[in-house]
Amino acid sequence: PTHMSPNVDSNLHTRVIYCFDRRQSKRAIIETETKVKLKKDDSPLCTLISKTFARGDGGFGGKDVPASTPVELSGKPDLTHEIPTSEDQALIFRLSGNSNPLHSDKKKKKMAGYPKPILHGLCSYGIACRSLVETLCEKDSKKLKRFDVRFSSPVFPGETIITEMWKQDGLVHFQSKVKERDKVVLKNGVCEIS
């Protein structure tokens, strides 16, 4: 389907690339691709690849997700950048259009096993991206050619996200953790700068 974005003068076209079956856990991973083009001349702006973890949707007999080999991060990071979140950040971030009750409803968060509502994954992703743009791109997001990461743990509103960066082989490998719990929340990050 093609979507019109209300905030950006662009067209979005999203398609499902593949559904992976995590058989034993009864989970599935759904991989989608979204191509973003400028509405005025249909020129490409970016391509987004995402994977959604779907609980209870596996067991359909499909192929399992291919194993990936994460880059080993050793030694002290070359760079670090820290951004605090606010206690009301999840409520403010709902303006992005994601109204999942896990981010605001105290009853739903208990059903999911969290001590309080969690921050949107896209918000954590954006904060890590901002750290790399501010630290490595001279605050020019056009220099960011690639930004991949795996979500590994939730962030709670009010926590501080520290992004640690290692420069290796022309790429920047990174992870983000929350300062208050020393917990890695984004891992296997890789970034390419033009």
C-alpha positions in Angstrom: 0.0 0.0 0.0 1.0 3.6 -0.5 0.6 6.0 2.4 0.7 9.8 2.5 2.7 11.2 5.4 0.9 14.1 7.0 4.2 15.7 8.3 6.5 15.1 5.4 5.8 15.8 1.7 6.5 12.2 0.8 5.0 8.9 -0.4 5.6 5.7 1.5 5.3 2.2 0.0 5.5 -0.7 2.4 5.7 -4.4 1.6 6.3 -7.6 3.6 9.6 -9.1 2.5 9.5 -12.4 4.5 8.0 -14.1 7.5 10.4 -16.2 9.6 9.1 -19.0 11.9 10.7 -19.3 15.3 9.0 -22.7 15.7 9.8 -23.8 19.2 9.0 -20.5 20.8 5.8 -20.1 18.8 7.0 -16.7 17.6 7.5 -15.2 14.2 9.7 -12.4 12.8 8.1 -10.4 10.1 10.5 -8.4 7.8 9.1 -5.4 6.0 10.6 -2.8 3.6 9.4 0.8 3.3 10.5 3.0 0.5 10.1 6.7 1.1 10.0 9.0 -2.0 9.5 12.7 -2.3 6.0 13.5 -3.5 7.0 16.4 -5.7 9.2 14.4 -8.1 9.0 10.8 -6.8 12.8 10.8 -6.1 13.9 8.3 -3.5 14.6 9.6 0.0 15.4 6.4 1.9 14.6 2.7 2.3 13.8 1.3 5.7 14.0 -2.4 6.6 12.4 -3.5 9.8 11.8 -6.7 11.7 8.8 -7.1 13.9 8.8 -9.8 16.7 5.4 -11.4 16.7 4.6 -13.4 19.9 2.3 -16.4 19.4 2.3 -16.1 15.6 5.0 -18.8 14.8 4.7 -22.5 14.3 3.4 -22.2 10.7 6.2 -24.4 9.2 8.3 -21.6 7.6 12.1 -21.1 7.5 13.8 -19.9 10.7 15.5 -16.5 10.6 19.1 -16.8 9.4 21.7 -16.5 12.2 23.7 -13.3 12.3 27.2 -12.9 13.6 27.4 -9.9 15.8 30.6 -7.8 15.8 32.6 -8.3 19.1 33.0 -4.9 20.8 36.2 -4.9 22.8 38.0 -2.3 24.8 36.8 1.1 25.6 34.6 2.8 23.1 36.1 5.4 20.8 33.2 7.8 21.6 30.3 8.0 23.9 27.2 10.3 23.9 24.6 10.6 26.6 20.9 11.8 26.2 18.4 11.8 29.1 14.8 11.0 28.6 12.0 12.6 30.5 9.3 10.9 32.7 6.6 12.0 30.3 8.6 11.1 27.1 6.4 8.1 26.2 3.3 10.2 26.4 4.8 12.9 24.3 6.1 10.3 21.8 2.6 9.1 21.3 2.2 12.1 19.0 4.2 10.0 16.4 1.0 7.9 16.0 2.0 4.9 18.1 -0.7 4.7 20.8 0.2 1.2 22.1 -1.1 1.1 25.7 2.3 -0.4 26.8 3.6 3.1 26.7 0.9 4.7 28.9 -1.5 2.3 30.5 -0.4 1.1 33.9 -2.7 -1.9 33.7 -1.3 -3.1 30.4 2.3 -2.8 31.5 1.6 -5.2 34.3 0.2 -7.7 31.8 3.4 -7.4 29.8 5.5 -8.0 32.9 7.1 -4.5 33.2 7.3 -2.5 36.4 6.0 0.6 34.6 5.1 1.8 31.0 8.0 1.5 28.6 9.4 4.0 26.1 8.6 3.4 22.4 11.3 1.5 20.6 11.3 4.1 17.9 12.1 6.7 20.5 15.1 4.7 21.8 16.2 4.2 18.2 15.9 7.9 17.4 17.9 8.8 20.5 20.7 6.5 19.5 20.6 7.9 15.9 20.7 11.4 17.3 23.8 10.5 19.3 25.6 9.3 16.2 24.5 12.3 14.1 25.6 14.8 16.7 28.9 13.0 17.4 30.0 11.7 14.0 28.1 13.7 11.4 28.6 17.3 12.6 24.8 17.4 13.2 24.2 16.8 9.5 21.8 13.8 9.2 22.4 13.7 5.4 25.8 12.2 6.2 24.2 9.1 7.7 24.1 6.4 5.0 23.2 3.4 7.1 21.9 2.8 10.6 21.1 -0.7 11.8 20.5 -1.9 15.3 18.8 -4.7 17.3 16.4 -3.9 20.2 17.5 -6.0 23.2 15.7 -4.5 26.3 13.1 -1.8 27.0 13.9 1.7 28.2 11.8 3.3 30.9 10.9 7.0 30.6 13.2 9.1 32.7 16.3 6.9 32.1 19.5 8.2 30.4 20.6 6.5 27.2 24.3 6.3 26.7 25.5 5.3 23.2 29.0 3.8 22.9 30.7 3.8 19.5 33.7 1.9 18.1 35.2 2.7 14.7 36.2 -0.4 12.8 36.8 -1.1 9.1 35.2 2.1 7.8 32.0 1.5 9.9 30.9 2.6 13.3 29.7 -0.2 15.6 27.7 0.9 18.6 25.5 -0.1 21.4 23.2 1.9 23.7 22.6 1.3 27.4 20.7 2.9 30.2 22.9 4.7 32.7 20.7 4.0 35.7 20.6 0.2 35.3 23.8 -0.3 33.2 21.6 -2.4 30.9 22.3 -2.7 27.2 19.0 -1.8 25.4 20.2 -1.6 21.7 22.9 -3.9 20.4 24.6 -5.1 17.2 24.5 -1.5 16.0 26.3 -0.6 12.8 26.4 2.8 11.1 28.0 4.0 7.9 28.8 7.7 7.4 29.4 9.4 4.1 
